[in-house]
Amino acid sequence: MFKNVFGSGFLVRTAHVVLTWIITLILFLYDTELRKQEETGQILQPVLFVLLVLVSVLLYFAVSLMDPGFILSEDSDLQQPMRSKHCQACQRCVRRYDHHCPWIENCVGERNHRWFVVYLAVQLLVLLWGLHITWTGFSPAPSWPPWLRSNGVLLAVGALLALLALVVLLLLGSHLYLVSMNVTTWEFMSRHRISYLKHCGADDNPFDRGAARNLWGFFCEWGGVAWEQAYFREGNDPV
């Protein structure tokens, strides 16, 4: 179910984890509200923040190392299941292929897509909370040069957190939007080239069951789905 942590993508994963904990350490070393609360014995918020960071790191490793739904080689010689695709980066076929993510150095597919979205949500909370903590650490100064000397590191951290928060927010919003329509990123981007969708109308989606049922099925229903049955139940012809 999980790939070797020391396999492909080891440097990407290491860089992500090291950067995460370096930023967390900086937020404790500078005169932020986290450090003030820790020094006064109010440890609830610092502990909760560290635990949330830890959860985000664990979720990152989970989606990064989890089998996204690779199809066995002997099965791939037969007709591919509907909504699967051969990933050029992984050189494997993936069930309900969404996209290959260089951030996690893994495909996002049937088995890890929901956890990828959960990871994005938790990561966004961490980034926004970290951005707020960074803001509380800025100290006043009589002029710009001394202010920059005393706050330069926090300013760099805040800029990085703001940029990452914007990227994660856009990713999370786009995935929730597509999930609500039961469409994968690959299907959304390449609809005109996909055999079972290119003959459908621009607003026609044979897998759409309504936003509420799509979201429920994505987050709450476990196990594989026979997409061929859902497709032909709508009276479609894949050719």
HELIX and SHEET records of a PDB file:
HELIX    1   1 PHE A   10  LEU A   29  1                                  20    
HELIX    2   2 GLU A   33  GLU A   39  1                                   7    
HELIX    3   3 LEU A   44  LEU A   65  1                                  22    
HELIX    4   4 SER A   73  SER A   76  1                                   4    
HELIX    5   5 HIS A  113  THR A  136  1                                  24    
HELIX    6   6 TRP A  144  MET A  181  1                                  38    
HELIX    7   7 THR A  185  MET A  189  1                                   5    
HELIX    8   8 ARG A  191  ARG A  193  5                                   3    
HELIX    9   9 ALA A  211  CYS A  220  1                                  10    
HELIX   10  10 TRP A  227  ARG A  233  1                                   7    
SHEET    1   A 2 LYS A  85  CYS A  87  0                                        
SHEET    2   A 2 ARG A  92  VAL A  94 -1                                        
SHEET    1   B 2 HIS A  99  CYS A 101  0                                        
SHEET    2   B 2 ASN A 106  VAL A 108 -1                                        
END                                                                             
